[in-house]
Amino acid sequence: MIGVCSRGILRIQALEALLGEAVTRVGGFPSRSHLSAVAGWGLKPSSRKARALARRCGLPYLALEDGFLRSVGLGNQDPPLSLIVDDLGVYYDASRPSQVERLIQQPLSTADMERARALRAAWRAARVSKYNHLRESRTALPSPAVLVVDQTFGDESISRGLASPADFSHMLEAALAEHPQATVLVKMHPDVFAGRKRGHFEPAQLAKWERVLVLSEDVHPVALLERVEAVYTVTSQLGFEALLWGRRVRTFGLPFYAGWGLTEDALPAPERRKPVPIEQVIHGALIAAPRYLDPETGARCEVERLVEWMGLQRRMRERCPAALEAAGFSSWKRPLVQRFLQGSQLHFARQPSADDTPLAVWGMAAAPAGREVLRLEDGFLRSVGLGADLVTPLSWVVDKRGLYYDPSGPSELENILQTQVFDAALLERARRLRERIVASGLTKYNVGTAAWRRPSTARPVILVPGQVETDASIRRGAPGIRRNLDLLHAAREANPDAYLLYKPHPDVVAGLRAAGEHEFQARAWCDALIMDVPMAQLLDGVDAVWVLTSLAGFEALLRGKRVVCHGQPFYAGWGLTEDKLPLARRTRRLSLDELVAGTLLLYPSYVSRVTGRYTTAERALDELLAWRARGGNPPWWHRLMVRPLLGRLANARDRAAF
C-alpha cells in the first residue's frame, strides 16, 4: 500500500489504477508495516512532508508527475490521464538520474525501435500535445520563422534544469542572432493566457524588438511546430515535441531530452548522458516511463490507445467554427449543445442576431440567408429512452449542408454516401458494428418491454411503423403519402394476403406527441396493433417493412429485410430499398456496409456518458448496452406528472409549425 499525505493527490481519478497499488492517506507517524512507499508530487515544496515521511520510515519516495500526454484540458480542468512514477528522481531535475533518463539509456530491440517510430508517426497524425483543448491557429505565419517558447515564472523545471530567468533573454537574443532573416515567434504558456500564472516575457517589452512577433492567440502548438524552422526553449516540453516533428531544437537549460546528441544545448550534458537515437528518447519518455489510463474504461492502457483517443478529441474539436452563435435552444438543450460542440466557443441567443458569426440551430429552424449554418439533430444510435422524455442522447449529427431527413437539397450525409471512398478497413469496421447492433438488438431509442412472437402463419409478415405526422422528416421527406393511415392502406392494397403489423410511434404511445390524423382507425387495416414491443424484436421477425421516412427502414436494412419507401429517407435511392419516389440525384449504388459506414461511422458525433468527451460509434454501442442492462425507463412520477406537460408543450410547438 502506498501512503499519500496530499489531499490533492488523493483526488486524482483512478489513482490506484495508475499506481497499480492501493493508496491510503497517512499522517506524521504512520505504521510502516502496511506501507510499501510514500508518494508525493515531484519535488515541489508541497511534497516536503511526503519526502520527510519516507526518510523517517525508511521507505522509497515515489515522485509523481504528469506524463507528456496528459489530458484534453488544463490541470485545473481535467485529471491526468498519464502519470510518471519515479523512485530515483524527477525527469526535470538534471542534477541527478531519474527513471526517464535511465529508460532513455536502455538499448532497444528491433521491435521496440519500430514501435517508437510508429508512435512518432501516430503522435503527428493525431496532432496531439501535452494539453489538447486549444484550437489550431488558422492565421498565416510569416516565413521564415522560428519559435521561442516562454514558460511560467518559478517553474520547478527551470531551476532543476540548471537554468535561470535570465536564460530566457539569452534565448531570445540567440534566436534573433542565429536567424537574421526570420521572424521570431514568442509563444506564451497556456497557464499565462488562462491568467493563472505569469511568464518571463512582457508583451509590451517584446513589441520593441524588431522581428519579434508575440503570438496573441492561445493556440494548439502543433500548427506552429510543423511550420517553423527551429524551436528555442529553456526546458519546455515543446522542445521534445519539436523533436518529434523533426525540428531543430536549441535548449538553454537541461531538460530531459537534451544532452543525447539530438539538440543544440547551451549547457554541457552530464557525463551520464551519451548520444542515442531519437527512438530511445521516444521509447523512454512516452512508452516505458509513463503509466496511462484509458479514459473510457478507467483501466491502465498503452500510450497508443491514449494517442488514438486524444486524436479523436482533436479532430472533433476542430471540425466546427471556433466561435458559434447557438439560437433558439431550450434551457434543457443548451448543455447538450455544449457537449456536442465542445471545442467551439458558444454564445446562446433566443433568436439569430444580425452579425455574421456562424450559426447553430436545431433541425431545420429558419436562419438568415447568406450565413454559415450548422444544423443539429439526433443521431441514429441515440439513447435508452425517448428524446421527447428529455433523455440525454449519446449521438447527434452536426450538418453544415442541410439535414439527413430533408431531401430538398443534399446533406453532408448524402454527400458522404455519394462521394466517399470507402476503404477495406472502414468497411470491415462497419461490418463488425452492424453485426453487433443486430446481435444485441439495439435501435435508436431502445424502448419497449413486451414480448412478441411471429404469428404461426404462412402469410408474409409486414411491419408498418407509424411516425409523428407533424415531424419535420415527414413534412420535408414525404412528398406523396404523408399520413400513417394512408401508408397502411397502401401496404394493404399492395399485399392483400399479408399479415400486417402496425406499430404507432413510441412518442405517441407515451402521450408525448399527438396521434396522426384518423390513426385510431389503424386497427381496421392491420392484423395486429403493436404497442410496447421493442423495435428490434419486431424487425427480426418480419419479412418486410413499409415506411414513409422512418428510421425503422434503415434498422430493417441492417437486418437484411426488404424495405419499401413511400418517402425519400436518407437510406433510399442507393439501390438497397424499393423506392416509390426515387430521388434522381442519388446515382451511386452502395453496399449495405458502405451505407452503414457513412451513416454510423462518418456522419454522427458521439459523446460518452462516462467521460463527457467525444467517442466512437463502437464505444457508444458499449455504453448503450450497459445503459439498457441497468434499465432506462423513466420513473413513475415522470410518466404521471412530467410526460403530460411535455406532451402539451410538444403539441403546441407542432401546431405553431403549421
Number of C-alpha atoms within 10 A of each C-alpha: 16 22 27 24 23 18 9 9 15 16 10 14 16 19 20 16 16 23 19 13 12 12 19 15 14 17 13 11 9 13 10 14 8 11 18 15 21 28 27 24 23 25 19 11 9 13 19 15 15 25 22 14 25 21 12 12 16 12 17 19 25 26 25 21 20 20 20 20 23 23 24 22 15 18 13 8 9 14 19 25 27 26 22 26 26 21 16 17 22 27 26 28 21 22 13 14 18 21 21 26 24 15 19 26 18 13 14 17 9 9 9 15 18 13 17 22 18 14 21 21 14 16 22 18 12 19 20 25 24 20 20 25 19 21 20 20 16 8 8 6 16 14 13 14 23 25 26 26 24 24 26 20 16 14 16 16 25 24 17 21 23 18 18 16 17 9 18 22 13 13 22 22 12 14 24 19 11 9 15 10 12 19 21 28 24 21 21 25 19 21 17 17 15 11 8 10 15 18 19 19 21 11 15 9 8 15 12 10 12 10 15 21 21 17 15 11 15 18 20 21 22 21 16 20 22 15 17 22 18 24 26 28 27 30 30 25 19 22 28 25 25 22 21 21 17 13 19 17 22 23 23 24 27 29 26 27 27 28 23 22 15 18 17 16 20 17 15 11 16 15 7 12 18 11 12 16 14 20 22 23 27 24 24 22 23 24 20 18 23 25 22 27 25 17 22 16 11 17 13 19 17 15 21 17 15 20 21 16 19 27 21 19 21 24 14 19 22 17 12 18 18 18 14 21 23 26 21 18 18 10 9 10 14 15 12 17 19 14 16 24 25 21 23 19 13 20 13 18 12 10 14 19 14 8 10 13 18 16 25 28 22 18 21 17 11 12 18 13 7 7 13 16 23 25 19 22 18 19 21 19 23 23 28 28 23 22 16 16 18 13 16 16 23 27 26 21 22 27 21 16 17 22 25 24 28 21 20 12 12 19 19 19 25 24 13 19 26 18 9 14 10 16 9 9 9 17 20 15 15 24 18 12 20 19 13 15 20 18 11 11 16 23 24 23 21 23 22 17 11 11 10 13 10 12 13 6 9 8 13 14 20 26 28 27 25 27 26 21 20 20 13 16 24 24 14 18 22 22 14 13 14 22 21 26 22 16 20 24 15 15 23 18 12 10 15 10 11 19 21 24 22 22 21 22 21 25 18 17 14 18 17 24 26 20 20 19 13 11 17 11 10 21 14 9 17 21 15 16 16 18 18 18 16 21 24 23 18 20 24 16 16 21 19 21 26 24 26 30 26 24 18 24 28 27 23 25 20 19 17 16 20 17 24 20 24 25 26 28 26 25 25 24 23 21 15 20 18 16 18 15 15 16 16 7 11 17 11 12 14 16 13 20 20 21 25 24 24 23 22 22 19 17 20 22 21 28 24 20 17 12 12 14 20 27 23 19 22 18 16 21 20 12 18 25 19 12 16 16 10 10 12 17 18 15 8 9 9 13 15 10 10 13 20 16 14 17 20 15 13 16 16 12 12 17 9 8 10 7
